[in-house]
Amino acid sequence: MEKKDFEAWLDNISITFLSLTDLQKNETLDHLISLSGAVQLRHLSNNLEILLKRDFLKLLPLELSFYLLKWLDPQTLLTCCLVSKQWNKVISACTEVWQTACKNLGWQIDDSVQDPLHWKKVYLKAILRMKQLKDHEAFETSSLIGHSARVYALYYKDGLLCTGSDDLSAKLWDVSTGQCIYGIQTHTCATVKFDEQKLVTGSFDNTVACWEWSSGAKTQHFRGHTGAVFSVDYNDELDILVSGSADFTVKVWALSTGTCLNTLTGHTEWVTKVVLQKCKVKSLMHSPGDYILLSADKYEIKIWPIGREINCKCLKTLSVSEDRSISLQPRLHFDGKYIVCSSALGLYQWDFASYDILRVIKPSDFSNVSLLGFGEIFALLFDNRYLYIMDLRTEKLISRWPLPEYRKSKRGSSFLAGEMSWLNGLNGQNDMGLVFATSMPDHSIHLVLWKEHG
C-alpha cells in the first residue's frame, strides 16, 4: 500500500475506532493482537511500558512533587531514593520533609542553611544518633584519679571539671584529656564554682573562700555562717556572692570585699542550693534583665529579687506538698523562664512569670529518680542504677545508661550534668563531651561521655 493511501486508511480506521464503545475497542485490540507477529508484539510491549509506567517525579513540577513527598514517612523516602538518580536528587532536595523529620527526632533546625541537600544528610546523622541512644550505645565512660579523700563538690563549665575534696584540695580537670590543669590547697569543700581566674569554695568549716587559680592564693574569706556552706553562686557584674548554709540562711556578700550585705531568713531546713540568674520574662514582680535569687531546702524553693535591692524580701515560696514526708530532690533548674525540680510526686515545672505549675511529669517508679538537666526537648534524669534521657514532648524515657555504685549525697553536690545545650535539641555538634560526672567511694571521678558519631 502506498504511503498516501496508508495514511488515508489509518485516518479512517482511527475515526471509526474512536466511535466504538469501550467493549468494542477491547475486542478490536484483541483481534489485532491475535493477528500480530513477534515484531509487532515486541513493539507493543516496549511502548506499553513507557505509557503505563510514567515517572511522576520527572514529569510533575518540582513544587507539586515536594507536596506529594511530604505525605511519606522518612524511612519510605530513603527507600524511594534507591529507585533512580533522578528520584534521589528530587527527594534529597525536599528541604521541608527532612527538616520536619529532624525536628521529630529532637534535632535543632538552622533555617539559615540554604543547601537543599543538607538536611537529608543531617537526618541520616540524626537517625544514627537516636538509634545509638535507643540501643544504649551512645555513651562511654572514663575516670579521673588524683584525690586522696572523698570528693563532695563538683562543678562543670566549658569542658573543664572542678572537684573539691576532703583532702583539703581542689583540682581543675580537662575532661577531654583527663589531665589535671590546676591543683590548689583549700579547706574542706562542700561546693565549688569557678571561672578563668578564680575558684569560689563553700566549706564544711562554715566559711566561703575565693582562690586564684594561677597562684593558689586565697584572695577573700567570707565568715559569718554558723553551719556548713552547701551551695554558692556569684556574679561579677553585680559584685555579689550568695551562699546557702546548714544554718537555714542565705547570705549575700560583696564579692570584692568579703563584706556580708544581708542575711536572708525564712528557710526551716538546710539551704542546699542557691542560683543567681537573670529573669527572662515579665510579670508584676519582675522584668526581663532583673537578677533573681532562688534558694532551696528540703521542702521549699524561695524566690528573691536580688538585683533591685540588697535588703530584699521573698517574692514567692514554692512547694509540691504540705506533707513533710515528701521532700524535694537536691537538683534545681532555673533558666530565667522556668523553674524545675523533682520529688517523689514527679517532676514539677513552674512558669516563672506567673509561678503557676505548668505540668507535673510522673514516669513509672519516679520516687527514686532525680533531675540532672532540663531543656526544651530532653531532660536528663538518674537514679541509683541508671542515667536516663526523657523526651519531654512525649514524657517517655528514650534511653538509659548503667551507673556504678557512686557516692551518695543528699545535697546533690557529688553528681552533676555536663554539657547542657543538647537538651534544647541535638544538632550534630553539641552531642559531644561530658554528659554526667559523679564521685566514687574510691575518691575517683566517674565520667559519662558522648561517643563520637559512628
ROSEDREN-580792 format. One record per residue (C-alpha): residue number from 1; y, x, z. Coordinates in nm, 4 decimals, always signed. Example, Ala and Ser with C-alpha at 12.3 -4.5 7.8 and 13.67 -1.06 7.14 Angstrom:
! residues 2
pos 1, py -0.4500, px +1.2300, pz +0.7800
pos 2, py -0.1060, px +1.3670, pz +0.7140
//
This chain:
! residues 454
pos 1, py +0.0000, px +0.0000, pz +0.0000
pos 2, py +0.3407, px +0.1326, pz -0.0905
pos 3, py +0.5743, px +0.2147, pz +0.1963
pos 4, py +0.8220, px -0.0559, pz +0.0944
pos 5, py +0.5501, px -0.3177, pz +0.0732
pos 6, py +0.4027, px -0.1978, pz +0.4070
pos 7, py +0.7354, px -0.2310, pz +0.5860
pos 8, py +0.7821, px -0.5851, pz +0.4485
pos 9, py +0.4294, px -0.6782, pz +0.5571
pos 10, py +0.4872, px -0.5268, pz +0.9043
pos 11, py +0.8111, px -0.7207, pz +0.9498
pos 12, py +0.6394, px -1.0436, pz +0.8506
pos 13, py +0.3460, px -0.9769, pz +1.0868
pos 14, py +0.5864, px -0.8910, pz +1.3722
pos 15, py +0.7789, px -1.2173, pz +1.3310
pos 16, py +0.4540, px -1.4137, pz +1.3304
pos 17, py +0.3209, px -1.2178, pz +1.6349
pos 18, py +0.6322, px -1.2913, pz +1.8372
pos 19, py +0.5925, px -1.6646, pz +1.7715
pos 20, py +0.2422, px -1.6712, pz +1.9259
pos 21, py +0.1579, px -1.7702, pz +2.2814
pos 22, py +0.0505, px -1.5016, pz +2.5292
pos 23, py -0.3131, px -1.6067, pz +2.4894
pos 24, py -0.2887, px -1.5850, pz +2.1109
pos 25, py -0.1211, px -1.2427, pz +2.1358
pos 26, py -0.4053, px -1.1180, pz +2.3551
pos 27, py -0.6692, px -1.2484, pz +2.1128
pos 28, py -0.4855, px -1.0827, pz +1.8246
pos 29, py -0.4753, px -0.7475, pz +2.0077
pos 30, py -0.8451, px -0.7754, pz +2.0983
pos 31, py -0.9311, px -0.8341, pz +1.7332
pos 32, py -0.7164, px -0.5418, pz +1.6133
pos 33, py -0.8701, px -0.3103, pz +1.8759
pos 34, py -1.2188, px -0.4087, pz +1.7584
pos 35, py -1.1216, px -0.3069, pz +1.4050
pos 36, py -0.9738, px +0.0289, pz +1.5161
pos 37, py -1.1415, px +0.3655, pz +1.4817
pos 38, py -1.1318, px +0.6703, pz +1.7102
pos 39, py -0.7963, px +0.7920, pz +1.5777
pos 40, py -0.6308, px +0.4567, pz +1.6420
pos 41, py -0.7824, px +0.4190, pz +1.9879
pos 42, py -0.6671, px +0.7681, pz +2.0930
pos 43, py -0.3170, px +0.6915, pz +1.9672
pos 44, py -0.3183, px +0.3635, pz +2.1603
pos 45, py -0.4334, px +0.5343, pz +2.4822
pos 46, py -0.1636, px +0.8021, pz +2.4686
pos 47, py +0.1158, px +0.5553, pz +2.4102
pos 48, py -0.0023, px +0.3079, pz +2.6745
pos 49, py +0.0124, px +0.5826, pz +2.9427
pos 50, py +0.3766, px +0.6530, pz +2.8558
pos 51, py +0.4666, px +0.2816, pz +2.8538
pos 52, py +0.2841, px +0.1832, pz +3.1728
pos 53, py +0.3341, px +0.4918, pz +3.3965
pos 54, py +0.7096, px +0.5217, pz +3.3993
pos 55, py +0.8713, px +0.7820, pz +3.6278
pos 56, py +1.1285, px +0.5679, pz +3.8091
pos 57, py +1.2841, px +0.8678, pz +3.9859
pos 58, py +1.3555, px +1.0211, pz +3.6468
pos 59, py +1.4814, px +0.7008, pz +3.4860
pos 60, py +1.6877, px +0.5456, pz +3.7690
pos 61, py +2.0416, px +0.6544, pz +3.8612
pos 62, py +2.0329, px +0.9054, pz +4.1493
pos 63, py +2.2126, px +0.6703, pz +4.3930
pos 64, py +1.9524, px +0.3968, pz +4.3328
pos 65, py +1.6679, px +0.6463, pz +4.3760
pos 66, py +1.8144, px +0.7529, pz +4.7127
pos 67, py +1.8385, px +0.3889, pz +4.8208
pos 68, py +1.4701, px +0.3291, pz +4.7434
pos 69, py +1.3611, px +0.6539, pz +4.9128
pos 70, py +1.5298, px +0.5508, pz +5.2380
pos 71, py +1.2557, px +0.2915, pz +5.2889
pos 72, py +0.9806, px +0.5542, pz +5.3032
pos 73, py +0.8869, px +0.7492, pz +5.6157
pos 74, py +0.9347, px +1.1294, pz +5.6121
pos 75, py +0.5633, px +1.2111, pz +5.6004
pos 76, py +0.5170, px +0.9907, pz +5.2923
pos 77, py +0.8185, px +1.1566, pz +5.1301
pos 78, py +0.6695, px +1.5005, pz +5.1917
pos 79, py +0.3562, px +1.3851, pz +5.0094
pos 80, py +0.5704, px +1.2485, pz +4.7255
pos 81, py +0.7336, px +1.5917, pz +4.6901
pos 82, py +0.3971, px +1.7143, pz +4.5566
pos 83, py +0.3985, px +1.4730, pz +4.2589
pos 84, py +0.6164, px +1.6905, pz +4.0355
pos 85, py +0.9037, px +1.9382, pz +4.0387
pos 86, py +1.1420, px +1.6553, pz +3.9465
pos 87, py +1.0281, px +1.4400, pz +4.2380
pos 88, py +1.0533, px +1.7333, pz +4.4792
pos 89, py +1.4077, px +1.8070, pz +4.3613
pos 90, py +1.5264, px +1.4457, pz +4.3946
pos 91, py +1.3576, px +1.3798, pz +4.7303
pos 92, py +1.4711, px +1.7112, pz +4.8795
pos 93, py +1.8306, px +1.6300, pz +4.7849
pos 94, py +1.8287, px +1.2910, pz +4.9624
pos 95, py +2.0510, px +1.4088, pz +5.2494
pos 96, py +2.0717, px +1.0800, pz +5.4403
pos 97, py +1.6946, px +1.0422, pz +5.4569
pos 98, py +1.6359, px +1.3876, pz +5.6054
pos 99, py +1.9364, px +1.3688, pz +5.8407
pos 100, py +1.8055, px +1.0394, pz +5.9793
pos 101, py +1.4581, px +1.1898, pz +6.0182
pos 102, py +1.6048, px +1.4861, pz +6.2069
pos 103, py +1.8065, px +1.2576, pz +6.4362
pos 104, py +1.4951, px +1.0569, pz +6.5158
pos 105, py +1.3285, px +1.3792, pz +6.6300
pos 106, py +1.6200, px +1.4580, pz +6.8626
pos 107, py +1.7917, px +1.7060, pz +6.6315
pos 108, py +2.1684, px +1.7613, pz +6.6147
pos 109, py +2.3333, px +1.6917, pz +6.2781
pos 110, py +2.6178, px +1.9061, pz +6.1458
pos 111, py +2.7860, px +1.6895, pz +5.8816
pos 112, py +2.9891, px +1.9858, pz +5.7559
pos 113, py +2.6792, px +2.1344, pz +5.5882
pos 114, py +2.7132, px +2.0370, pz +5.2197
pos 115, py +2.3952, px +2.1914, pz +5.0764
pos 116, py +2.1870, px +1.8877, pz +4.9622
pos 117, py +1.8588, px +2.0777, pz +5.0033
pos 118, py +1.9415, px +2.1973, pz +5.3565
pos 119, py +1.8247, px +1.9002, pz +5.5622
pos 120, py +1.4712, px +1.8815, pz +5.4287
pos 121, py +1.4259, px +2.2428, pz +5.5427
pos 122, py +1.5737, px +2.1517, pz +5.8823
pos 123, py +1.3328, px +1.8588, pz +5.9102
pos 124, py +1.0339, px +2.0823, pz +5.8374
pos 125, py +1.1522, px +2.3189, pz +6.1111
pos 126, py +1.2149, px +2.0284, pz +6.3486
pos 127, py +0.8743, px +1.8686, pz +6.2945
pos 128, py +0.7073, px +2.2021, pz +6.3695
pos 129, py +0.9006, px +2.2487, pz +6.6946
pos 130, py +0.8300, px +1.8921, pz +6.8081
pos 131, py +0.4597, px +1.9401, pz +6.7327
pos 132, py +0.4624, px +2.2548, pz +6.9436
pos 133, py +0.6200, px +2.0577, pz +7.2303
pos 134, py +0.3657, px +1.7782, pz +7.1966
pos 135, py +0.0777, px +2.0287, pz +7.1859
pos 136, py +0.2222, px +2.2214, pz +7.4865
pos 137, py +0.2684, px +2.5354, pz +7.2749
pos 138, py +0.6491, px +2.5690, pz +7.2626
pos 139, py +0.6941, px +2.7989, pz +7.5634
pos 140, py +0.5779, px +3.1309, pz +7.7008
pos 141, py +0.6094, px +3.2946, pz +8.0433
pos 142, py +0.7131, px +3.6255, pz +8.1938
pos 143, py +0.8080, px +3.7690, pz +8.5339
pos 144, py +1.0925, px +3.9684, pz +8.6893
pos 145, py +0.9826, px +4.2100, pz +8.9618
pos 146, py +1.2185, px +4.4014, pz +9.1897
pos 147, py +1.2882, px +4.2210, pz +9.5185
pos 148, py +1.1030, px +4.3103, pz +9.8387
pos 149, py +1.1593, px +3.9831, pz +10.0288
pos 150, py +1.1814, px +3.6132, pz +9.9483
pos 151, py +1.4222, px +3.5088, pz +9.6740
pos 152, py +1.6056, px +3.1893, pz +9.7701
pos 153, py +1.9052, px +3.1957, pz +9.5361
pos 154, py +1.9153, px +3.1766, pz +9.1559
pos 155, py +2.1988, px +3.1266, pz +8.9066
pos 156, py +2.1831, px +3.1481, pz +8.5246
pos 157, py +2.4606, px +3.1968, pz +8.2686
pos 158, py +2.4725, px +3.3233, pz +7.9068
pos 159, py +2.1360, px +3.4990, pz +7.9035
pos 160, py +2.1826, px +3.6551, pz +8.2482
pos 161, py +1.9997, px +3.5539, pz +8.5659
pos 162, py +2.1291, px +3.6400, pz +8.9128
pos 163, py +1.8851, px +3.6496, pz +9.2054
pos 164, py +1.9740, px +3.6703, pz +9.5745
pos 165, py +1.7166, px +3.7712, pz +9.8312
pos 166, py +1.6429, px +3.8110, pz +10.1997
pos 167, py +1.6078, px +4.1834, pz +10.1265
pos 168, py +1.9928, px +4.1894, pz +10.1517
pos 169, py +2.0437, px +4.2403, pz +9.7817
pos 170, py +2.1465, px +4.0544, pz +9.4684
pos 171, py +2.0304, px +4.1530, pz +9.1215
pos 172, py +2.1547, px +4.0643, pz +8.7731
pos 173, py +1.8859, px +4.0488, pz +8.5030
pos 174, py +1.8932, px +4.0350, pz +8.1239
pos 175, py +1.6405, px +3.7577, pz +8.0620
pos 176, py +1.5640, px +3.8642, pz +7.7039
pos 177, py +1.4599, px +4.2173, pz +7.8033
pos 178, py +1.3620, px +4.1687, pz +8.1685
pos 179, py +1.5864, px +4.4613, pz +8.2647
pos 180, py +1.7905, px +4.4696, pz +8.5855
pos 181, py +2.1554, px +4.5344, pz +8.4904
pos 182, py +2.3107, px +4.5450, pz +8.8377
pos 183, py +2.1713, px +4.5612, pz +9.1894
pos 184, py +2.4080, px +4.5452, pz +9.4850
pos 185, py +2.3656, px +4.5333, pz +9.8625
pos 186, py +2.4720, px +4.1973, pz +10.0115
pos 187, py +2.3936, px +3.9747, pz +10.3090
pos 188, py +2.1054, px +3.7234, pz +10.3020
pos 189, py +2.1677, px +3.4961, pz +10.0036
pos 190, py +2.1148, px +3.1201, pz +10.0187
pos 191, py +2.3149, px +3.0599, pz +9.6994
pos 192, py +2.4847, px +3.2674, pz +9.4278
pos 193, py +2.7264, px +3.2227, pz +9.1376
pos 194, py +2.8719, px +3.4920, pz +8.9109
pos 195, py +3.0915, px +3.5778, pz +8.6138
pos 196, py +3.1567, px +3.9007, pz +8.4225
pos 197, py +3.3467, px +4.0689, pz +8.7065
pos 198, py +3.2299, px +3.9173, pz +9.0328
pos 199, py +2.9483, px +3.7662, pz +9.2311
pos 200, py +3.0000, px +3.4962, pz +9.4960
pos 201, py +2.7280, px +3.4522, pz +9.7574
pos 202, py +2.6704, px +3.1913, pz +10.0275
pos 203, py +2.4610, px +3.3169, pz +10.3137
pos 204, py +2.2336, px +3.2147, pz +10.5988
pos 205, py +2.4821, px +3.4103, pz +10.8171
pos 206, py +2.7284, px +3.1148, pz +10.7786
pos 207, py +2.9703, px +3.3049, pz +10.5529
pos 208, py +3.0665, px +3.3300, pz +10.1866
pos 209, py +3.1403, px +3.6659, pz +10.0236
pos 210, py +3.2789, px +3.7864, pz +9.6910
pos 211, py +3.1464, px +4.1125, pz +9.5405
pos 212, py +3.2454, px +4.3318, pz +9.2471
pos 213, py +2.9580, px +4.3995, pz +9.0084
pos 214, py +3.0772, px +4.7366, pz +8.8837
pos 215, py +3.1167, px +4.8969, pz +9.2261
pos 216, py +2.9138, px +4.6691, pz +9.4528
pos 217, py +3.2145, px +4.6429, pz +9.6840
pos 218, py +3.2829, px +4.3324, pz +9.8901
pos 219, py +3.6277, px +4.2099, pz +9.7818
pos 220, py +3.6548, px +3.8987, pz +10.0005
pos 221, py +3.4822, px +3.7447, pz +10.3014
pos 222, py +3.5115, px +3.3734, pz +10.3845
pos 223, py +3.4424, px +3.2930, pz +10.7520
pos 224, py +3.4602, px +2.9512, pz +10.9141
pos 225, py +3.1350, px +2.7611, pz +10.8664
pos 226, py +2.9108, px +2.7154, pz +11.1702
pos 227, py +2.5926, px +2.6715, pz +10.9662
pos 228, py +2.4239, px +2.8358, pz +10.6696
pos 229, py +2.6091, px +2.8038, pz +10.3367
pos 230, py +2.3759, px +2.6394, pz +10.0876
pos 231, py +2.5997, px +2.5952, pz +9.7817
pos 232, py +2.9166, px +2.7449, pz +9.6339
pos 233, py +3.1349, px +2.6826, pz +9.3304
pos 234, py +3.4704, px +2.8221, pz +9.2257
pos 235, py +3.7437, px +2.8025, pz +8.9650
pos 236, py +3.9711, px +3.0976, pz +8.8833
pos 237, py +4.2347, px +2.8730, pz +8.7239
pos 238, py +4.2766, px +2.6752, pz +9.0465
pos 239, py +4.2176, px +2.9845, pz +9.2647
pos 240, py +3.9786, px +2.7683, pz +9.4650
pos 241, py +3.6317, px +2.8224, pz +9.6059
pos 242, py +3.4292, px +2.5401, pz +9.7613
pos 243, py +3.1254, px +2.5726, pz +9.9868
pos 244, py +2.8704, px +2.3291, pz +10.1280
pos 245, py +2.7023, px +2.4043, pz +10.4577
pos 246, py +2.4372, px +2.3079, pz +10.7110
pos 247, py +2.7279, px +2.2233, pz +10.9443
pos 248, py +2.7694, px +1.8964, pz +10.7419
pos 249, py +3.1064, px +2.0065, pz +10.5985
pos 250, py +3.2576, px +2.1195, pz +10.2699
pos 251, py +3.5236, px +2.3873, pz +10.2939
pos 252, py +3.7938, px +2.4559, pz +10.0353
pos 253, py +3.9125, px +2.8184, pz +10.0225
pos 254, py +4.1768, px +3.0180, pz +9.8399
pos 255, py +3.9576, px +3.2348, pz +9.6198
pos 256, py +4.2002, px +3.5289, pz +9.6096
pos 257, py +4.2873, px +3.5489, pz +9.9815
pos 258, py +3.9878, px +3.4023, pz +10.1628
pos 259, py +4.2070, px +3.1527, pz +10.3487
pos 260, py +4.0463, px +2.8197, pz +10.4405
pos 261, py +4.2681, px +2.5483, pz +10.2903
pos 262, py +4.0783, px +2.2420, pz +10.4063
pos 263, py +3.7559, px +2.1200, pz +10.5627
pos 264, py +3.6120, px +1.8019, pz +10.4123
pos 265, py +3.4101, px +1.5923, pz +10.6561
pos 266, py +3.2035, px +1.2765, pz +10.6305
pos 267, py +2.8562, px +1.4051, pz +10.5496
pos 268, py +2.5861, px +1.3348, pz +10.8071
pos 269, py +2.3310, px +1.5849, pz +10.6730
pos 270, py +2.3265, px +1.9394, pz +10.5352
pos 271, py +2.5512, px +1.9681, pz +10.2290
pos 272, py +2.3100, px +2.1248, pz +9.9814
pos 273, py +2.5136, px +2.1005, pz +9.6603
pos 274, py +2.8807, px +2.1297, pz +9.5603
pos 275, py +3.0013, px +2.1022, pz +9.1991
pos 276, py +3.3582, px +2.1655, pz +9.0792
pos 277, py +3.4115, px +2.0134, pz +8.7344
pos 278, py +3.6866, px +1.8755, pz +8.5070
pos 279, py +3.6866, px +1.4998, pz +8.4619
pos 280, py +3.6439, px +1.3805, pz +8.1011
pos 281, py +3.7070, px +1.0060, pz +8.1424
pos 282, py +3.9966, px +0.7895, pz +8.2578
pos 283, py +3.9885, px +0.5442, pz +8.5467
pos 284, py +4.2259, px +0.4100, pz +8.8123
pos 285, py +4.1368, px +0.7066, pz +9.0329
pos 286, py +4.1396, px +0.9991, pz +8.7874
pos 287, py +4.2368, px +1.1090, pz +8.4378
pos 288, py +4.0793, px +1.3453, pz +8.1837
pos 289, py +4.1508, px +1.7029, pz +8.2884
pos 290, py +4.1596, px +1.6328, pz +8.6625
pos 291, py +3.9394, px +1.8601, pz +8.8700
pos 292, py +3.6733, px +1.6759, pz +9.0663
pos 293, py +3.4542, px +1.7999, pz +9.3500
pos 294, py +3.1112, px +1.6497, pz +9.4071
pos 295, py +2.9235, px +1.7224, pz +9.7300
pos 296, py +2.5713, px +1.6035, pz +9.8018
pos 297, py +2.3495, px +1.5835, pz +10.1075
pos 298, py +2.0055, px +1.4371, pz +10.1636
pos 299, py +2.1217, px +1.0772, pz +10.1153
pos 300, py +2.4731, px +1.0656, pz +9.9650
pos 301, py +2.6964, px +1.2053, pz +9.6924
pos 302, py +3.0682, px +1.2211, pz +9.7761
pos 303, py +3.3477, px +1.2462, pz +9.5180
pos 304, py +3.6755, px +1.4267, pz +9.5961
pos 305, py +3.9908, px +1.4661, pz +9.3759
pos 306, py +4.0193, px +1.8359, pz +9.4487
pos 307, py +4.2692, px +1.9234, pz +9.1765
pos 308, py +4.5509, px +1.6871, pz +9.2800
pos 309, py +4.5878, px +1.7876, pz +9.6419
pos 310, py +4.4050, px +2.0128, pz +9.8802
pos 311, py +4.4186, px +1.7561, pz +10.1601
pos 312, py +4.2242, px +1.5039, pz +9.9547
pos 313, py +4.0318, px +1.2009, pz +10.0719
pos 314, py +3.6902, px +1.0949, pz +9.9465
pos 315, py +3.7234, px +0.8707, pz +9.6408
pos 316, py +3.3719, px +0.7297, pz +9.6490
pos 317, py +3.0339, px +0.7704, pz +9.8147
pos 318, py +2.7232, px +0.7110, pz +9.6014
pos 319, py +2.3716, px +0.6457, pz +9.7276
pos 320, py +2.0500, px +0.4991, pz +9.5898
pos 321, py +1.9287, px +0.3172, pz +9.9007
pos 322, py +2.0225, px +0.2343, pz +10.2586
pos 323, py +1.6646, px +0.3161, pz +10.3534
pos 324, py +1.6800, px +0.6582, pz +10.5198
pos 325, py +1.3222, px +0.7265, pz +10.4172
pos 326, py +1.4471, px +0.7538, pz +10.0550
pos 327, py +1.6176, px +1.0891, pz +10.0037
pos 328, py +1.7930, px +1.2417, pz +9.7030
pos 329, py +1.6312, px +1.5333, pz +9.5254
pos 330, py +1.8334, px +1.8552, pz +9.5611
pos 331, py +1.9426, px +1.8940, pz +9.1965
pos 332, py +2.2623, px +1.7203, pz +9.0806
pos 333, py +2.4028, px +1.6825, pz +8.7267
pos 334, py +2.7727, px +1.6187, pz +8.6593
pos 335, py +2.9331, px +1.6825, pz +8.3188
pos 336, py +3.2662, px +1.5048, pz +8.3725
pos 337, py +3.1365, px +1.1746, pz +8.2298
pos 338, py +2.8110, px +1.1016, pz +8.4097
pos 339, py +2.6545, px +1.1763, pz +8.7463
pos 340, py +2.2758, px +1.2020, pz +8.7520
pos 341, py +2.0450, px +1.2526, pz +9.0472
pos 342, py +1.6804, px +1.1749, pz +9.1177
pos 343, py +1.4979, px +1.0270, pz +9.4154
pos 344, py +1.1610, px +0.8701, pz +9.4880
pos 345, py +1.3033, px +0.5485, pz +9.3377
pos 346, py +1.3716, px +0.7084, pz +8.9997
pos 347, py +1.6351, px +0.8937, pz +8.8003
pos 348, py +1.9823, px +0.7428, pz +8.8580
pos 349, py +2.2705, px +0.7743, pz +8.6106
pos 350, py +2.6228, px +0.6699, pz +8.7158
pos 351, py +2.9210, px +0.6166, pz +8.4860
pos 352, py +3.1974, px +0.8341, pz +8.6307
pos 353, py +3.4770, px +0.6080, pz +8.5024
pos 354, py +3.3540, px +0.3033, pz +8.6963
pos 355, py +3.0968, px +0.4522, pz +8.9393
pos 356, py +2.8556, px +0.1839, pz +8.8161
pos 357, py +2.4863, px +0.2640, pz +8.7812
pos 358, py +2.4185, px +0.2749, pz +8.4070
pos 359, py +2.0422, px +0.2949, pz +8.4341
pos 360, py +1.7508, px +0.3852, pz +8.6555
pos 361, py +1.4606, px +0.5614, pz +8.4844
pos 362, py +1.1253, px +0.5129, pz +8.6531
pos 363, py +0.8438, px +0.7054, pz +8.4868
pos 364, py +0.4985, px +0.6677, pz +8.6363
pos 365, py +0.4462, px +0.8590, pz +8.9613
pos 366, py +0.8139, px +0.9565, pz +8.9779
pos 367, py +0.8095, px +1.0105, pz +9.3544
pos 368, py +0.7319, px +1.3806, pz +9.3156
pos 369, py +0.9400, px +1.4533, pz +9.0044
pos 370, py +1.2760, px +1.6326, pz +9.0348
pos 371, py +1.5686, px +1.6671, pz +8.7945
pos 372, py +1.6499, px +2.0036, pz +8.6401
pos 373, py +1.8760, px +1.9155, pz +8.3462
pos 374, py +2.0112, px +1.6022, pz +8.1787
pos 375, py +2.1597, px +1.5681, pz +7.8290
pos 376, py +2.2348, px +1.3107, pz +7.5617
pos 377, py +1.8831, px +1.3244, pz +7.4128
pos 378, py +1.6496, px +1.5017, pz +7.6548
pos 379, py +1.6010, px +1.5510, pz +8.0284
pos 380, py +1.4196, px +1.8447, pz +8.1887
pos 381, py +1.2110, px +1.7492, pz +8.4937
pos 382, py +0.9438, px +1.9115, pz +8.7083
pos 383, py +0.7055, px +1.8609, pz +8.9975
pos 384, py +0.4591, px +2.0803, pz +9.1855
pos 385, py +0.2383, px +2.1306, pz +8.8784
pos 386, py +0.4325, px +2.0850, pz +8.5562
pos 387, py +0.7611, px +2.1190, pz +8.3744
pos 388, py +0.8363, px +1.8001, pz +8.1772
pos 389, py +1.0603, px +1.7064, pz +7.8838
pos 390, py +1.1658, px +1.3429, pz +7.8604
pos 391, py +1.3149, px +1.1744, pz +7.5543
pos 392, py +1.5956, px +0.9734, pz +7.7152
pos 393, py +1.6114, px +0.7324, pz +7.4184
pos 394, py +1.2612, px +0.6062, pz +7.4925
pos 395, py +1.2347, px +0.7259, pz +7.8548
pos 396, py +0.8941, px +0.8725, pz +7.7659
pos 397, py +0.7625, px +1.2160, pz +7.8625
pos 398, py +0.7022, px +1.4053, pz +7.5375
pos 399, py +0.5891, px +1.7453, pz +7.6657
pos 400, py +0.4709, px +1.9280, pz +7.9746
pos 401, py +0.4117, px +2.2900, pz +8.0686
pos 402, py +0.1973, px +2.4140, pz +8.3623
pos 403, py +0.3720, px +2.5841, pz +8.6536
pos 404, py +0.2245, px +2.8292, pz +8.9047
pos 405, py +0.2345, px +2.7860, pz +9.2826
pos 406, py +0.6069, px +2.8624, pz +9.3128
pos 407, py +0.8099, px +2.8945, pz +9.6334
pos 408, py +0.9252, px +2.5513, pz +9.7517
pos 409, py +1.2852, px +2.4931, pz +9.8594
pos 410, py +1.4112, px +2.1576, pz +9.9861
pos 411, py +1.7624, px +2.2701, pz +9.8963
pos 412, py +1.6732, px +2.3310, pz +9.5332
pos 413, py +1.8099, px +2.6842, pz +9.5292
pos 414, py +1.4862, px +2.8599, pz +9.4356
pos 415, py +1.4459, px +2.6966, pz +9.0926
pos 416, py +1.6802, px +2.6145, pz +8.8050
pos 417, py +1.7086, px +2.5291, pz +8.4364
pos 418, py +1.8135, px +2.7933, pz +8.1860
pos 419, py +1.9857, px +2.7120, pz +7.8568
pos 420, py +2.1039, px +2.3503, pz +7.8613
pos 421, py +2.2659, px +2.2806, pz +7.5220
pos 422, py +1.9353, px +2.1751, pz +7.3628
pos 423, py +1.9249, px +1.8750, pz +7.5986
pos 424, py +2.2021, px +1.7233, pz +7.3835
pos 425, py +1.9815, px +1.7677, pz +7.0761
pos 426, py +1.7914, px +2.0602, pz +6.9285
pos 427, py +1.9431, px +2.2305, pz +6.6246
pos 428, py +1.7047, px +2.5132, pz +6.5394
pos 429, py +1.9338, px +2.7670, pz +6.7068
pos 430, py +1.9564, px +2.6531, pz +7.0691
pos 431, py +1.5795, px +2.6380, pz +7.1306
pos 432, py +1.5627, px +2.9981, pz +7.2451
pos 433, py +1.5967, px +3.1914, pz +7.5685
pos 434, py +1.5353, px +3.0709, pz +7.9228
pos 435, py +1.4054, px +2.7192, pz +7.9928
pos 436, py +1.3186, px +2.7436, pz +8.3643
pos 437, py +1.3113, px +3.0013, pz +8.6436
pos 438, py +1.1658, px +2.9882, pz +8.9931
pos 439, py +1.0966, px +3.2323, pz +9.2751
pos 440, py +0.7374, px +3.3091, pz +9.3679
pos 441, py +0.5652, px +3.3785, pz +9.7028
pos 442, py +0.5183, px +3.7429, pz +9.5989
pos 443, py +0.9036, px +3.7749, pz +9.5623
pos 444, py +0.8893, px +3.7912, pz +9.1815
pos 445, py +1.0742, px +3.5501, pz +8.9498
pos 446, py +0.8640, px +3.3336, pz +8.7160
pos 447, py +1.0345, px +3.2602, pz +8.3827
pos 448, py +0.9517, px +2.9933, pz +8.1236
pos 449, py +1.0994, px +3.0855, pz +7.7832
pos 450, py +1.1104, px +2.9269, pz +7.4388
pos 451, py +0.8668, px +3.0778, pz +7.1914
pos 452, py +1.0126, px +3.1840, pz +6.8591
pos 453, py +0.9590, px +2.9375, pz +6.5742
pos 454, py +0.6240, px +2.9697, pz +6.4030
//
